[in-house]
Amino acid sequence: MAEVEYVAHVIVMPIVLTIGMVNQCLNVCTLLQLPSGGFLYLKASAIADILSIISFIPFLLRHANLNDSTWKIGMLYHAHLELPIINALIASSALCIVAMTVDRYLSVCHPIKFFNSSESKKKTYFVIMMLYLIAFLVYVPSIWQKKIAPKERE
């Protein structure tokens, strides 16, 4: 079982994350060229995905045994912050897609109300910030889920 976990976390996952990083960077570069406010949700989702891929790097290093297990700050990060940050960023990305769906629904089903809003771009930025905040607040309790214990000497 340890061999399967090693292959999955040390060999396969970096390949998948590298492909994902290239994909999301191209996505952001493309979306920067589009002027519509409706694409802000896709940009925010892509940025959350990029940040989640970056936050996976310490996880991969730990599973490849390339980290210093005596470094207390690093172990504190792994025990208390690593998974909540990753999960919050993934949730932020998903919430951005849900918000985009609601935004598109409103623009199609209620176009007069929707397009009369002079500050729709500001509202979109505010909604995106609230989505990120909500996602992080949801995962705050999981920060205290694990405990740091001294490594037993062999």
C-alpha positions as CSV (number, residue, x, y, z in Angstrom):
1,M,0.0,0.0,0.0
2,A,2.9,2.4,0.8
3,E,4.2,1.8,-2.7
4,V,0.9,2.8,-4.3
5,E,0.7,5.9,-2.2
6,Y,4.3,6.8,-3.1
7,V,3.6,6.4,-6.9
8,A,0.3,8.4,-6.6
9,H,1.8,11.3,-4.5
10,V,5.4,11.4,-5.8
11,I,5.1,10.5,-9.4
12,V,1.5,10.9,-10.7
13,M,0.4,13.9,-8.7
14,P,3.2,16.2,-9.8
15,I,2.6,15.4,-13.4
16,V,-1.2,16.1,-13.1
17,L,-0.5,19.3,-11.1
18,T,2.0,20.5,-13.7
19,I,-0.5,20.0,-16.5
20,G,-3.1,21.7,-14.4
21,M,-0.8,24.7,-13.7
22,V,0.0,25.1,-17.4
23,N,-3.7,24.9,-18.2
24,Q,-4.8,27.4,-15.6
25,C,-2.0,29.9,-16.5
26,L,-3.1,29.7,-20.2
27,N,-6.7,30.1,-19.0
28,V,-5.8,33.3,-17.0
29,C,-3.8,34.7,-20.0
30,T,-6.8,34.2,-22.3
31,L,-9.4,35.5,-19.8
32,L,-7.3,38.7,-19.3
33,Q,-8.0,39.6,-22.9
34,L,-11.8,39.4,-22.5
35,P,-13.5,42.6,-21.3
36,S,-16.8,41.2,-20.1
37,G,-17.5,41.3,-16.3
38,G,-19.0,37.8,-16.6
39,F,-15.6,36.3,-17.1
40,L,-14.4,37.6,-13.8
41,Y,-15.8,34.5,-12.1
42,L,-13.7,32.3,-14.5
43,K,-10.6,34.4,-13.8
44,A,-11.2,34.1,-10.0
45,S,-11.7,30.3,-10.3
46,A,-8.5,29.9,-12.4
47,I,-6.6,32.0,-9.8
48,A,-7.9,29.8,-7.0
49,D,-6.9,26.7,-8.9
50,I,-3.4,28.1,-9.5
51,L,-3.1,28.9,-5.8
52,S,-4.3,25.5,-4.8
53,I,-1.7,23.8,-7.1
54,I,1.0,26.0,-5.5
55,S,-0.2,25.0,-2.0
56,F,0.0,21.3,-2.9
57,I,3.8,21.6,-3.3
58,P,4.6,21.3,0.4
59,F,2.2,18.3,0.6
60,L,4.1,16.6,-2.3
61,L,7.5,17.4,-0.7
62,R,6.4,15.8,2.6
63,H,5.1,12.7,0.9
64,A,8.4,12.4,-1.0
65,N,10.3,12.7,2.3
66,L,12.1,15.8,1.1
67,N,11.1,17.9,4.0
68,D,12.9,18.5,7.3
69,S,10.6,16.9,10.0
70,T,12.5,18.7,12.8
71,W,11.5,22.1,11.5
72,K,8.7,23.1,13.9
73,I,7.1,25.8,11.7
74,G,7.0,23.4,8.8
75,M,5.4,20.7,10.9
76,L,2.9,23.3,12.3
77,Y,2.0,24.2,8.7
78,H,1.6,20.6,7.7
79,A,-0.5,19.7,10.7
80,H,-2.8,22.8,10.9
81,L,-2.8,24.8,7.7
82,E,-2.0,22.7,4.8
83,L,-5.3,20.9,4.2
84,P,-7.5,23.8,5.3
85,I,-5.8,26.1,2.8
86,I,-5.9,23.6,0.0
87,N,-9.6,22.7,0.6
88,A,-10.6,26.4,1.0
89,L,-9.0,27.3,-2.4
90,I,-10.7,24.3,-4.1
91,A,-14.0,25.4,-2.5
92,S,-13.4,29.0,-3.7
93,S,-12.9,27.8,-7.2
94,A,-16.1,25.7,-7.1
95,L,-18.1,28.6,-5.5
96,C,-16.9,30.9,-8.3
97,I,-18.4,28.6,-10.9
98,V,-21.6,28.5,-9.0
99,A,-21.7,32.3,-8.7
100,M,-21.0,32.5,-12.5
101,T,-24.0,30.2,-13.1
102,V,-26.3,32.4,-11.0
103,D,-24.9,35.5,-12.7
104,R,-25.6,34.0,-16.2
105,Y,-29.1,32.9,-15.1
106,L,-29.9,36.5,-14.0
107,S,-28.5,38.0,-17.2
108,V,-30.7,35.7,-19.3
109,C,-33.9,35.5,-17.2
110,H,-33.9,39.1,-15.9
111,P,-31.9,41.1,-18.5
112,I,-33.4,44.5,-17.8
113,K,-32.7,44.5,-14.1
114,F,-29.3,42.8,-14.7
115,F,-28.0,45.2,-17.3
116,N,-29.3,48.4,-15.7
117,S,-26.9,48.0,-12.9
118,S,-24.1,50.5,-13.4
119,E,-21.8,48.9,-10.8
120,S,-22.1,45.3,-11.9
121,K,-18.3,44.9,-12.1
122,K,-17.9,46.2,-8.6
123,K,-20.6,43.8,-7.4
124,T,-18.8,40.9,-9.1
125,Y,-15.5,41.8,-7.4
126,F,-17.4,42.0,-4.1
127,V,-19.1,38.6,-4.6
128,I,-15.8,37.0,-5.5
129,M,-14.2,38.4,-2.4
130,M,-17.1,37.1,-0.3
131,L,-16.9,33.7,-1.9
132,Y,-13.2,33.4,-1.0
133,L,-13.9,34.6,2.6
134,I,-16.8,32.2,3.0
135,A,-14.6,29.3,1.7
136,F,-11.8,30.1,4.2
137,L,-14.2,30.6,7.1
138,V,-15.8,27.2,6.4
139,Y,-12.4,25.5,6.8
140,V,-11.2,27.5,9.9
141,P,-12.5,24.8,12.3
142,S,-10.4,22.1,10.6
143,I,-7.2,24.0,11.6
144,W,-7.5,22.4,15.1
145,Q,-8.3,18.9,13.8
146,K,-4.7,17.5,14.0
147,K,-2.1,17.7,16.7
148,I,1.7,17.9,16.6
149,A,3.4,15.1,18.4
150,P,7.1,14.5,18.8
151,K,8.6,11.9,16.4
152,E,9.5,8.7,18.2
153,R,13.1,7.8,18.0
154,E,14.0,4.4,16.7
